Amino acid sequence: MNIQLTAKYNKQSLFHAISIYNFSQHESISNILKAVRFLYQYRHHESRLCPSLQQLNNKLIELFNTYKNSENYEIHEIIDIIIEYVPNGRQYLDELRRIQTENSRQQRELAQQIQRQTTYKNIDKTIYSDRQNVHASSINNTVKNAAKLLVDKYYNNIYNIEDIKKLLIEKYNNDSISKVLDRISGDIANFNINISLRQVFISLWNWIHITHDLQEISELERILVDEITDMNEMCASGHLSRLINVTQGFTDEFIINISNMDQCNAVIRYYLNKRLEECTDEKVIDGMITRDEYYLNFIQTCIDEKIDYFRTEYGDEFIQNLKSVVSKF
């Protein structure tokens, strides 16, 4: 019998999760992560039969060490669960950032070796992306609050994901739609607020179609498809953040508020990454690996060019955080 783990508790699913955990050597990493998340969420119902919290923590850390050098989806899901449940979990996020930064530098070095053998100069923007920003605590908490409010106000069973998926594929012919919506439909995360990605997605769809005119609906659907494309291969928190991001600029009801430091980090990283993508100075590109004077001078020049804009747009506290953010870039 095929028992599915869902975002809602039932005893049969709990026993299935225990079985997956106990015989994990025979299971896929995807099933193991679902089972571990399910056990964290619902072990209190049958705690004497379930692995202890320490055992679950140890299992997650073991998985982290196995997959931390991977670029695949699994490591993002592992870190998502660690941040949610493991004490002092942010140390693993910091370690992952260090690893990904080093991997990015190695990729840049390889790219430059290739560039020196060709006349083509370009740096793939994906090697600069920081996919862990979604785990910044202020961003994560405000997204959860917005998602809970969205579900409380707009969730019902009028629409189902399969019908929405069919409609979006017919209208937009985007390869990511089917994969992402299947993930959303089967994801078991409840984010410690007892809501699922499926509920958030359906609530978002209801919000789009109930509270907007035809022109706005068309625009919001296109934004949703863009976010679906971006959330592909992200962790559960990444999916949640992207769904709530659809509402931004259309209502103040679900607005995402972030700390000044997190805002500074996001804005500056995006700006500097963009400038580096556009840079054609070979000395600067070479200096990215060793962070030599050419690279550091380029970064400082970029900041100097925008400092007045940053102060006017974001205020003095943003400027106070600049040095810390730039020093870690």
Secondary structure, DSSP 4 states (H G I P E B T S, - for coil): --PPP-SS--HHHHHHHHHHHHTGGGS-HHHHHHHHHHHHHHGGGGTTTSPPHHHHHHHHHHHHHHHTT--SHHHHHHHHHHHHHSTTTHHHHHHHHHHHHHHHHHHHHHHHHHHHTSS-----GGGG--TTGGG-HHHHHHHHHHHHHHHHHH--SSS-HHHHHHHHHHHH--THHHHHHHHHHH----TTTT--HHHHHHHHHHHHHHSS-HHHHHHHHHHHHHHHHHHTT--HHHHHHHHHHTTBTTBSTT-----HHHHHHHHHHHHHHHHHHH---HHHHHHHHHT-HHHHHHHHHHHHHHHHHHHHHH-HHHHHHHHHHHHT-
